[in-house]
Amino acid sequence: MRAILISEFGDPSGIRVREIDAPAAPESNEVRLDVGGIGVGFFDGLLIRGDYQIRPDLPFVPGSSLAGVVESVGEGVTHLKPGDLVAAFALHGGMAEQVVVPASSCAPMPPGIEPVKAANFFISWATSLYGLREIGQVTEGETVLVLGASGSTGTTAIECAKALGARVIACASSEDKRRHCLDHGADKVVDYTVEGWRDEIKAATDKRGVDVVYDPVGGETSEAALRLMAPGGRFLVVGFVAGIARMPMNLPLLKRCSIHGVNWGGTVMADPSVVPPVIRTLAEWTLSGRIDPTPTSIHPLEEAGKAFEALFGRASTGSVVVQP
């Protein structure tokens, strides 16, 4: 079968399609999927580069968030059957025509959801919903500031925050990216690369500040955003694409706010029971039109390297999916 096979760690833009053996029949409590779409995320790129804290044994097939149709099931699998569409998570293995995963890592999708729409459910969409709803406790009428808002993580945060009834201020670095944020529901967009961007947000909140910051960016921007918090605000640490932030720890005290880490993957490994309500909500919101998980771009397996190049070069907007 066709797959992306990583034989040595390196630049993900250089990955190529290889012919490898199809996975063996599923064993007990496993399922074999015909893959319909794989989300392209920073996590996967870091694994390919060897920059993540966990290094898979070489060679390996990347791809962690995926959707596909159940081709066969192993002994003991009762909640899935051949022909079912599922969203699924695998530490790696998704960027192939078929993959075998634990049945427990698969969430059945209701009719009406296409595989490419569910491909990013287990990473960017789940991180955004879990972070904003369960950790950030976002309520209707609150103001959410999303940093790096035009990327996959930021775009999903905009849509989830809007579905929760919040007002969203989206930060993005170019006119095209800010237009993308508006198209996905942001109430206001700000260029956070120019001097005085915080003053614009202060004015937009009548100097009160924002209730929640959703930060997948890190770096120097994090402290600036923390200074925009309203009393009782929640700062959600989601990622560090611009580097790890160094926060003056007097700020949470002075601002009377809190800082929370959003580690969806770690949470799932510690407590898998958090998964069903999050994935179920995403499916319900999709069918009702409250969110639109249609990827901004879909690439064939042969263009997976180009997809990662655009992602790490911060040239892509919205969700990106590879479709074998």
Buried (B, 14 or more C-beta within 10 A) or exposed (E): BBBBBBEEBEEBBEBEBBEBEEBEEBEEBBBBBBBBBBBBBBBBBBBBBEEBEEEBEEEBBBBBBBBBBBBBBBEEBEEBEEEBBBBBBBBBBBBBBBBBBBBBBBBBBEEEBBBBBBBBBBBBBBBBBBBBBBBBEBEEEBBBBBBBBBBBBBBBBBBBBBBBEBBBBBBBBBEEBBBBBBBBBBBBBBBBEEEEBBEBBBEBBEEBBBBBBBBBBBBEBBEBBBBBBBEEBBBBBBBBBBEEBEBEEEBBEEBEBEBBEBBBBEBBEEEEEBBEEBBEBBBEBBBEEBBBBEBBBBBEBEBBBBBBBBBBEBEBBBBBBBBB
